[in-house]
Amino acid sequence: MVPACGRSPYGWPGLLAAELGMAFVNMACSGATLPDTIAQVEELPDSVDVVAVTSGGNSLKFTQAVLSCLNGDCAASQEMVMANLPDIRPGTVELLTSIRAARPGVSAIVLTLYPLPVRPGAACGRATEEFADLFAQSAALLNSELRSAAEEARRSGVPVVVVDPAGFGDHDLCSAAPWFHGFEKGLLMLHLNDDGYAAIADTAREALAVAS
C-alpha cells in the first residue's frame, strides 16, 4: 500500500479491471475531496478507457460527522452534512466534465453511489439507532446529488455509468455476513471489506454491460 494515500490493488476498481482484462492504474487517495480529485484529472493516462470514481463523501465531511455522532452529538453531525451538501452536485459535475474534456476518448466514467453500512433503525455494537438514521439520511442526500450530477453531465455528452449498491442492505454491519469493516478497524470503520469490494466490482461490471 502507498502510505500517503492508502492505495491498495484490492479495491473494487482493481478487481473490476482484472475481471475485464484491463490494465489498471490506481489514483485513489484516502481523504481526497472533490477539488483534490479534480486536480488529479490531468494525471490520467492518455490512453485511459474506463475511469472509476468514488467521490463526495470527504467533501461532505462525512468522517467528521460520523465521529461526532459516535461521540454523542448526532445533531451537529447532521448540521455538518447539510452545510456541505450544496457543494456536491456542482463539484461532481465539474469532475465528470473535466475527465471528459481532458481525455475525450474515454468510453465510460463509472460513478459509484454510497452503500449503507447500517440500516435505518438498526443498532449493534457502537451503532445506535440515531447513528443509523444519520447514515441513512446522509447517504440518501449524497446519492441523490450524485445522481443529479451524473444526469447533468450526461446531457453534456459525458458517458457516465452510475453504480448503485442497493443490494448491500442484507450485508450491513448488523447482519450475519457484513460487507463492511466494523468499528474495531479504527479509521477503516464502515469501509467495505473484501467481500464488499467484490460485490461492488460485480455490480459495476453488470452496469457497464448494460450501458455498452
C-alpha positions as CSV (number, residue, x, y, z in Angstrom):
1,M,0.0,0.0,0.0
2,V,1.1,3.6,-0.5
3,P,1.2,5.3,2.9
4,A,0.4,8.8,1.6
5,C,-2.9,7.8,0.0
6,G,-3.7,4.3,1.4
7,R,-3.8,2.8,-2.1
8,S,-4.3,-0.9,-2.5
9,P,-4.7,-3.1,-5.5
10,Y,-7.5,-5.0,-3.8
11,G,-10.2,-2.3,-4.0
12,W,-13.1,-2.8,-6.4
13,P,-11.6,-0.9,-9.4
14,G,-8.6,-3.2,-9.4
15,L,-10.9,-6.3,-9.1
16,L,-13.1,-4.9,-12.0
17,A,-10.0,-4.3,-14.2
18,A,-8.9,-7.8,-13.6
19,E,-12.3,-9.2,-14.4
20,L,-12.3,-7.2,-17.7
21,G,-8.7,-8.0,-18.6
22,M,-7.7,-4.3,-18.4
23,A,-4.5,-2.7,-17.3
24,F,-5.1,-0.8,-14.0
25,V,-3.7,2.5,-12.8
26,N,-4.7,3.3,-9.2
27,M,-5.0,7.1,-8.5
28,A,-7.3,6.8,-5.4
29,C,-6.4,8.8,-2.4
30,S,-7.9,8.4,1.1
31,G,-9.3,11.6,2.3
32,A,-9.4,13.3,-1.1
33,T,-12.1,15.9,-1.6
34,L,-13.8,16.7,-4.9
35,P,-11.3,19.6,-5.6
36,D,-8.4,17.2,-4.8
37,T,-9.8,14.6,-7.3
38,I,-10.4,17.3,-10.0
39,A,-6.7,18.3,-9.6
40,Q,-5.7,14.7,-10.4
41,V,-7.5,14.6,-13.8
42,E,-4.6,15.8,-15.8
43,E,-2.6,12.9,-14.4
44,L,-4.9,10.3,-16.1
45,P,-3.1,8.1,-18.6
46,D,-3.5,9.4,-22.2
47,S,-4.9,6.0,-23.3
48,V,-7.4,5.6,-20.4
49,D,-10.6,3.9,-21.5
50,V,-12.6,3.5,-18.3
51,V,-12.4,5.8,-15.2
52,A,-13.8,4.7,-11.9
53,V,-14.8,7.4,-9.5
54,T,-16.0,7.3,-5.9
55,S,-16.0,10.8,-4.5
56,G,-18.2,13.2,-2.5
57,G,-18.1,11.7,1.0
58,N,-15.0,13.6,2.0
59,S,-16.3,16.9,0.7
60,L,-19.4,16.2,2.7
61,K,-17.0,15.8,5.7
62,F,-18.7,12.5,6.4
63,T,-15.8,11.1,8.5
64,Q,-16.0,14.1,10.9
65,A,-19.8,13.7,11.0
66,V,-19.5,10.0,11.9
67,L,-17.0,10.7,14.7
68,S,-19.2,13.5,16.1
69,C,-22.3,11.2,16.1
70,L,-20.3,8.4,17.7
71,N,-19.3,10.8,20.4
72,G,-22.9,11.6,21.1
73,D,-23.6,14.7,19.0
74,C,-25.6,13.5,16.0
75,A,-27.4,16.8,15.7
76,A,-24.1,18.6,15.0
77,S,-23.3,15.8,12.5
78,Q,-26.5,16.4,10.6
79,E,-25.8,20.2,10.5
80,M,-22.3,19.5,9.1
81,V,-23.7,17.3,6.4
82,M,-26.3,19.8,5.4
83,A,-23.8,22.6,5.4
84,N,-21.6,20.8,2.9
85,L,-24.3,19.2,0.7
86,P,-24.7,22.1,-1.7
87,D,-21.1,21.6,-2.9
88,I,-21.6,18.0,-4.0
89,R,-23.6,18.3,-7.2
90,P,-21.6,21.1,-8.9
91,G,-18.3,19.6,-7.7
92,T,-19.2,16.2,-9.2
93,V,-20.4,17.8,-12.5
94,E,-17.1,19.6,-12.7
95,L,-15.2,16.4,-12.0
96,L,-17.0,14.4,-14.6
97,T,-16.9,17.0,-17.3
98,S,-13.2,17.6,-16.6
99,I,-12.4,14.0,-17.1
100,R,-14.3,14.0,-20.5
101,A,-12.5,17.2,-21.6
102,A,-9.1,16.0,-20.6
103,R,-9.5,12.5,-22.0
104,P,-12.2,12.7,-24.8
105,G,-11.5,9.1,-25.8
106,V,-12.8,7.7,-22.5
107,S,-15.6,5.2,-23.1
108,A,-17.1,5.2,-19.6
109,I,-16.8,7.0,-16.3
110,V,-18.1,4.7,-13.6
111,L,-19.6,6.8,-10.7
112,T,-20.3,4.8,-7.6
113,L,-23.0,5.7,-5.1
114,Y,-22.5,5.1,-1.4
115,P,-23.8,1.9,0.2
116,L,-25.4,1.9,3.7
117,P,-23.2,0.3,6.4
118,V,-26.1,0.3,8.8
119,R,-29.8,0.0,8.0
120,P,-32.2,2.7,9.3
121,G,-33.4,1.8,12.7
122,A,-30.8,-0.9,13.2
123,A,-28.5,-1.0,16.3
124,C,-25.5,-3.1,17.0
125,G,-22.2,-2.5,18.8
126,R,-21.4,1.2,18.8
127,A,-24.0,1.8,16.0
128,T,-27.1,3.3,17.7
129,E,-30.4,3.8,16.0
130,E,-29.7,7.6,15.9
131,F,-26.4,6.8,14.2
132,A,-28.1,4.5,11.7
133,D,-30.6,7.2,10.9
134,L,-27.9,9.8,10.4
135,F,-26.2,7.5,7.9
136,A,-29.4,6.6,6.1
137,Q,-30.4,10.3,5.7
138,S,-27.0,11.5,4.7
139,A,-26.3,8.7,2.2
140,A,-29.7,9.3,0.6
141,L,-29.0,13.0,0.2
142,L,-25.5,12.4,-1.0
143,N,-26.6,9.8,-3.5
144,S,-29.4,12.0,-4.8
145,E,-26.8,14.8,-5.5
146,L,-24.5,12.3,-7.3
147,R,-27.3,11.0,-9.4
148,S,-28.3,14.6,-10.4
149,A,-24.7,15.3,-11.2
150,A,-24.5,12.3,-13.4
151,E,-27.7,13.2,-15.3
152,E,-26.4,16.8,-15.8
153,A,-23.0,15.5,-17.1
154,R,-24.7,13.1,-19.5
155,R,-26.6,16.0,-21.0
156,S,-23.2,17.4,-21.9
157,G,-22.2,14.2,-23.6
158,V,-20.2,12.6,-20.7
159,P,-20.5,8.8,-20.7
160,V,-21.3,8.3,-17.1
161,V,-22.3,4.9,-15.7
162,V,-23.9,5.0,-12.3
163,V,-23.3,2.0,-10.0
164,D,-25.9,1.7,-7.3
165,P,-25.0,-0.7,-4.4
166,A,-28.7,-1.0,-3.4
167,G,-28.4,-4.7,-2.7
168,F,-26.0,-4.2,0.2
169,G,-28.9,-4.0,2.7
170,D,-28.6,-7.6,3.5
171,H,-24.9,-7.3,4.4
172,D,-24.7,-4.3,6.7
173,L,-22.8,-4.2,9.9
174,C,-25.7,-5.7,11.9
175,S,-26.1,-8.6,9.5
176,A,-24.7,-12.1,9.9
177,A,-22.4,-11.6,6.9
178,P,-21.4,-7.9,6.7
179,W,-19.6,-6.4,3.7
180,F,-18.1,-3.6,5.8
181,H,-15.3,-3.3,8.3
182,G,-16.5,-2.8,11.9
183,F,-15.5,-0.3,14.5
184,E,-12.6,-2.4,15.5
185,K,-10.8,-1.2,12.4
186,G,-10.4,2.4,13.6
187,L,-10.4,4.8,10.7
188,L,-11.2,2.0,8.3
189,M,-14.5,1.6,10.1
190,L,-17.5,1.4,7.9
191,H,-15.4,1.0,4.7
192,L,-16.0,-2.1,2.5
193,N,-14.2,-5.3,3.3
194,D,-13.0,-7.8,0.7
195,D,-16.5,-9.2,0.2
196,G,-17.9,-5.7,-0.2
197,Y,-15.3,-4.8,-2.8
198,A,-16.0,-7.9,-4.8
199,A,-19.8,-7.1,-4.7
200,I,-19.2,-3.6,-6.0
201,A,-16.9,-4.9,-8.7
202,D,-19.6,-7.3,-9.9
203,T,-22.3,-4.6,-9.8
204,A,-20.0,-2.2,-11.8
205,R,-19.3,-4.9,-14.4
206,E,-23.1,-5.5,-14.8
207,A,-23.7,-1.8,-15.1
208,L,-21.1,-1.4,-17.8
209,A,-22.5,-4.3,-19.7
210,V,-26.0,-2.7,-19.7
211,A,-24.5,0.6,-20.8
212,S,-22.5,-0.8,-23.6
